[in-house]
C-alpha cells in the first residue's frame, strides 16, 4: 500500500513532464478548443497559439521535474511511518503540485501579454 501511495504522489509531476514535453515538441498545429493550452489570449492568432504551447510546455517540463524530485524526497521519510501519515503527505503534495500547475497559467498569460500586447484578435 505504501508503494502505491508513493507512486500516486508522483503522478501529477510525471504527467506534467510528459504533457510539457509533448506540448513543447509537438504543439497542436491548429487553434482548437479541445487540445493544448487554451485561453482567450492564446487563441487570438496562430503566433500567439504556438508561443503559448511552447511556453507552457517548457514551464510544465521544468515544474514537473522539480516537483517530481521534491515530492519523492519528501515522501521517502514517510515510507517508514504509518500508511495514514504517508496518505496525508500524498494528499498535501497533490494539492501543492496542482497549485504549481495552475500557477503556470499566470506565467504563460504574462508572457503572452508581454509578447503580444498589440496583437489583434484575428483567428486564422
C-alpha positions as MATLAB code, in Angstrom:
seq = 'XXXXXXXXXXXXXXXXXXXXXXXXXXXXXXXXXXXXXXXXXXXXXXXXXXXXXXXXXXXXXXXXXXXXXXXXXXXXXXXXXXXXXXXXXXXXXXXXXXXXXXXXXXXXXXXXXXXXXXXXXXXX';
ca = [
       0.000    0.000    0.000;
       2.836    2.389    0.815;
       4.473    1.887   -2.573;
       1.134    2.589   -4.269;
       0.760    5.835   -2.305;
       4.350    6.797   -3.097;
       3.810    6.268   -6.826;
       0.473    8.107   -6.876;
       2.223   11.025   -5.179;
       4.438   11.257   -8.264;
       1.691   11.022  -10.892;
       0.933   14.746  -11.244;
       4.596   15.699  -11.800;
       5.057   12.783  -14.214;
       2.028   13.883  -16.224;
       3.306   17.478  -16.208;
       6.645   16.339  -17.605;
       5.053   14.205  -20.326;
       2.433   16.791  -21.309;
       5.009   19.579  -21.209;
       7.395   17.679  -23.437;
       4.624   16.878  -25.881;
       3.316   20.474  -25.968;
       6.831   21.862  -26.353;
       7.994   19.453  -29.047;
       4.695   18.753  -30.842;
       2.267   21.652  -30.288;
      -1.212   21.381  -31.813;
      -0.952   22.684  -35.384;
      -4.365   24.355  -35.366;
      -6.116   26.561  -32.860;
      -8.790   24.403  -31.289;
     -10.990   24.347  -28.198;
     -10.048   20.786  -27.181;
      -6.279   20.167  -27.064;
      -3.449   22.414  -25.926;
      -3.036   25.497  -23.786;
      -6.366   27.241  -24.433;
      -7.138   30.720  -23.182;
      -8.641   33.727  -24.938;
      -5.207   35.335  -25.232;
      -3.519   32.190  -26.583;
      -6.242   31.625  -29.178;
      -6.115   35.136  -30.695;
      -3.900   34.153  -33.603;
      -1.570   31.397  -34.736;
       1.606   33.112  -33.498;
       0.163   33.530  -30.006;
      -1.120   29.937  -30.107;
       2.265   28.416  -30.939;
       4.048   30.710  -28.482;
       1.679   29.667  -25.677;
       2.021   25.947  -26.431;
       5.812   26.087  -26.339;
       5.982   28.374  -23.307;
       3.501   26.288  -21.306;
       5.291   23.101  -22.350;
       8.696   24.312  -21.189;
       7.280   25.574  -17.889;
       5.418   22.301  -17.301;
       8.549   20.271  -18.017;
      10.683   22.278  -15.593;
       7.992   22.468  -12.919;
       7.290   18.754  -13.298;
      10.942   17.780  -12.883;
      11.379   19.963   -9.794;
       8.081   18.738   -8.350;
       8.908   15.082   -9.062;
      12.249   15.281   -7.271;
      10.872   17.288   -4.338;
       7.843   15.011   -3.975;
       9.952   11.857   -3.987;
      12.372   13.266   -1.427;
       9.571   14.497    0.825;
       7.737   11.160    0.747;
      10.720    8.902    1.455;
      10.818    9.524    5.243;
       7.080    8.799    5.457;
       7.560    5.357    3.896;
       8.859    4.278    7.306;
       5.850    5.632    9.197;
       2.200    4.653    9.082;
       0.050    4.433    5.972;
      -2.074    7.275    7.351;
       0.931    9.569    7.601;
       2.013    8.775    4.041;
      -1.517    9.269    2.696;
      -1.789   12.644    4.414;
       1.527   13.742    2.931;
       0.492   12.440   -0.503;
      -2.740   14.457   -0.450;
      -0.934   17.619    0.674;
       1.685   17.118   -2.039;
      -1.011   16.663   -4.661;
      -2.604   19.999   -3.736;
       0.795   21.728   -3.851;
       1.544   20.110   -7.224;
      -1.820   21.213   -8.620;
      -1.234   24.738   -7.311;
       2.098   24.784   -9.169;
       0.351   23.516  -12.281;
      -2.277   26.267  -12.116;
       0.384   28.903  -11.379;
       1.828   28.208  -14.823;
      -1.317   29.789  -16.282;
      -0.292   33.096  -14.708;
       3.251   32.752  -16.070;
       2.151   31.912  -19.613;
      -0.508   34.638  -19.683;
       2.047   37.189  -18.509;
       4.484   36.097  -21.215;
       1.719   36.238  -23.847;
       0.693   39.707  -22.738;
       4.275   40.907  -22.944;
       4.984   39.275  -26.310;
       1.637   40.038  -27.983;
       0.422   43.217  -26.323;
      -0.521   44.791  -29.640;
      -1.918   41.630  -31.279;
      -5.279   41.981  -32.912;
      -7.945   39.381  -32.315;
      -7.734   37.656  -35.692;
      -8.052   33.902  -35.917;
      -6.528   32.179  -38.955;
];
